[in-house]
Amino acid sequence: MPKIKSVTLNVLMVMVLICLAAGKPKLVKTKVNDQITVSIPKTWRAMDNLDFTERYPSVRAPLAAYTDEERLVDFAVNVSATQWPDADLEMVKSFFKSSLLNMFDRVDMLSEGVRDVNGKKFIFFEFDSRVNGNRQQEGFTDPVMKYTYIGYLVQPGRTLVFSFNCPRRIKEEWKDTAKAMMNAIRVK
């Protein structure tokens, strides 16, 4: 009898591991340009011009941007307009944090810091955000709540920005993938 319980327990453990592995999307290396390679879920696609204008209303289009099949979750690579003459990462981190805090009505910072990713020092922020709705404007009355993981790579003459965004309601199913994507970034 104890042997049967042991076999049953082992089978259950294997099934749980298979289910956990199946729930996380497989990442594939994707070349942004000659200097930048990222890893994105296999089923994602590059955003088209309509996606760009809806999600990134800016004069400067991202270097690359990708989205999932439902167009709910996205990842973008961009060059910041802000350049830094030196590599004082703590000062730069304070500047970017202040900018992020001013972009939203509410920010709950989950983690932040400086970390090494494939030999490069990245400033990172992981947070939940809220932009309040506008009760006077039809169609925009509900707040927009998102989960974001953003990384900044400060280099001479440019700052690269890598951002992952999804609705906060699906954060739990995507946050491990977001971290895996950020840890797979390669910049020459």
C-alpha positions as semicolon CSV with decimal commas, in nm:
position;residue;x (nm);y (nm);z (nm)
1;M;0,000;0,000;0,000
2;P;0,274;0,259;0,080
3;K;0,433;0,183;-0,260
4;I;0,106;0,268;-0,441
5;K;0,081;0,602;-0,252
6;S;0,439;0,683;-0,349
7;V;0,376;0,606;-0,718
8;T;0,050;0,806;-0,711
9;L;0,227;1,100;-0,549
10;N;0,505;1,088;-0,809
11;V;0,253;1,080;-1,095
12;L;0,067;1,378;-0,948
13;M;0,392;1,574;-0,910
14;V;0,486;1,509;-1,274
15;M;0,139;1,620;-1,388
16;V;0,166;1,942;-1,187
17;L;0,509;2,016;-1,336
18;I;0,378;1,953;-1,689
19;C;0,083;2,186;-1,627
20;L;0,311;2,458;-1,489
21;A;0,548;2,427;-1,784
22;A;0,260;2,429;-2,033
23;G;0,119;2,749;-1,881
24;K;0,429;2,955;-1,956
25;P;0,479;3,062;-2,316
26;K;0,789;2,941;-2,500
27;L;1,021;3,233;-2,575
28;V;1,199;3,268;-2,908
29;K;1,497;3,491;-2,983
30;T;1,401;3,782;-3,203
31;K;1,644;4,021;-3,365
32;V;1,539;4,387;-3,328
33;N;1,842;4,514;-3,520
34;D;2,212;4,432;-3,555
35;Q;2,277;4,531;-3,191
36;I;1,964;4,419;-3,004
37;T;1,812;4,073;-2,958
38;V;1,511;4,003;-2,738
39;S;1,310;3,692;-2,656
40;I;0,934;3,705;-2,698
41;P;0,659;3,443;-2,675
42;K;0,643;3,230;-2,988
43;T;0,280;3,322;-3,065
44;W;0,336;3,699;-3,050
45;R;0,353;3,918;-3,358
46;A;0,509;4,251;-3,446
47;M;0,272;4,543;-3,401
48;D;0,145;4,717;-3,712
49;N;0,112;5,093;-3,763
50;L;-0,240;5,100;-3,612
51;D;-0,111;4,930;-3,295
52;F;0,176;5,181;-3,278
53;T;-0,048;5,485;-3,298
54;E;-0,301;5,347;-3,046
55;R;-0,050;5,227;-2,786
56;Y;0,247;5,457;-2,837
57;P;0,108;5,801;-2,922
58;S;0,445;5,964;-2,968
59;V;0,646;6,140;-3,232
60;R;0,909;5,869;-3,196
61;A;0,798;5,520;-3,301
62;P;0,949;5,228;-3,106
63;L;1,244;5,041;-3,257
64;A;1,025;4,732;-3,225
65;A;0,700;4,639;-3,054
66;Y;0,525;4,305;-3,019
67;T;0,183;4,198;-2,895
68;D;-0,002;3,880;-2,809
69;E;-0,285;3,733;-3,015
70;E;-0,553;3,923;-2,821
71;R;-0,357;4,252;-2,836
72;L;-0,372;4,276;-2,455
73;V;-0,008;4,220;-2,364
74;D;0,282;4,397;-2,528
75;F;0,657;4,447;-2,525
76;A;0,838;4,738;-2,684
77;V;1,195;4,849;-2,745
78;N;1,253;5,221;-2,776
79;V;1,520;5,488;-2,754
80;S;1,457;5,750;-2,487
81;A;1,478;6,115;-2,586
82;T;1,682;6,166;-2,268
83;Q;2,057;6,120;-2,300
84;W;2,303;6,103;-2,011
85;P;2,661;6,231;-2,028
86;D;2,782;5,992;-1,759
87;A;2,682;5,662;-1,604
88;D;2,559;5,779;-1,262
89;L;2,294;5,508;-1,256
90;E;2,149;5,609;-0,919
91;M;2,083;5,965;-1,042
92;V;1,941;5,835;-1,371
93;K;1,724;5,585;-1,179
94;S;1,582;5,869;-0,965
95;F;1,500;6,070;-1,278
96;F;1,321;5,783;-1,450
97;K;1,134;5,687;-1,133
98;S;1,012;6,044;-1,095
99;S;0,898;6,044;-1,459
100;L;0,707;5,719;-1,411
101;L;0,539;5,844;-1,094
102;N;0,421;6,155;-1,282
103;M;0,280;5,960;-1,579
104;F;0,009;5,786;-1,376
105;D;-0,251;5,880;-1,118
106;R;-0,127;5,600;-0,893
107;V;0,182;5,378;-0,893
108;D;0,243;5,083;-0,662
109;M;0,614;5,004;-0,699
110;L;0,668;4,627;-0,667
111;S;1,046;4,625;-0,720
112;E;1,318;4,852;-0,852
113;G;1,692;4,867;-0,876
114;V;1,995;4,812;-1,097
115;R;2,075;4,463;-1,220
116;D;2,318;4,295;-1,453
117;V;2,158;4,143;-1,765
118;N;2,400;3,960;-1,993
119;G;2,691;4,185;-1,898
120;K;2,502;4,517;-1,906
121;K;2,372;4,724;-1,612
122;F;1,997;4,783;-1,643
123;I;1,783;5,011;-1,431
124;F;1,451;4,836;-1,375
125;F;1,108;4,912;-1,232
126;E;0,824;4,668;-1,179
127;F;0,495;4,830;-1,084
128;D;0,117;4,840;-1,099
129;S;-0,032;5,163;-1,232
130;R;-0,367;5,333;-1,250
131;V;-0,487;5,612;-1,476
132;N;-0,822;5,746;-1,360
133;G;-1,105;5,773;-1,608
134;N;-1,258;6,099;-1,720
135;R;-1,625;6,112;-1,620
136;Q;-1,697;6,392;-1,870
137;Q;-1,564;6,196;-2,170
138;E;-1,781;5,908;-2,291
139;G;-1,591;5,584;-2,338
140;F;-1,311;5,688;-2,101
141;T;-1,488;5,670;-1,765
142;D;-1,324;5,356;-1,625
143;P;-0,973;5,363;-1,479
144;V;-0,697;5,189;-1,674
145;M;-0,496;4,958;-1,449
146;K;-0,177;4,796;-1,578
147;Y;0,120;4,588;-1,471
148;T;0,450;4,711;-1,614
149;Y;0,806;4,586;-1,606
150;I;1,044;4,839;-1,760
151;G;1,420;4,836;-1,806
152;Y;1,654;5,117;-1,906
153;L;2,001;5,061;-2,049
154;V;2,203;5,383;-2,032
155;Q;2,476;5,401;-2,296
156;P;2,687;5,687;-2,431
157;G;2,460;5,890;-2,658
158;R;2,141;5,689;-2,599
159;T;1,919;5,520;-2,346
160;L;1,738;5,204;-2,457
161;V;1,398;5,138;-2,300
162;F;1,247;4,788;-2,282
163;S;0,889;4,779;-2,157
164;F;0,642;4,500;-2,088
165;N;0,276;4,590;-2,022
166;C;-0,043;4,399;-1,954
167;P;-0,376;4,462;-1,782
168;R;-0,336;4,424;-1,407
169;R;-0,611;4,159;-1,397
170;I;-0,386;3,913;-1,587
171;K;-0,060;4,013;-1,417
172;E;-0,018;3,684;-1,229
173;E;-0,017;3,478;-1,547
174;W;0,236;3,709;-1,719
175;K;0,480;3,845;-1,459
176;D;0,718;3,545;-1,471
177;T;0,725;3,568;-1,850
178;A;0,795;3,942;-1,828
179;K;1,094;3,878;-1,602
180;A;1,222;3,600;-1,829
181;M;1,193;3,833;-2,130
182;M;1,382;4,109;-1,949
183;N;1,656;3,869;-1,841
184;A;1,704;3,749;-2,201
185;I;1,777;4,092;-2,354
186;R;2,110;4,108;-2,540
187;V;2,268;4,434;-2,652
188;K;2,606;4,451;-2,826
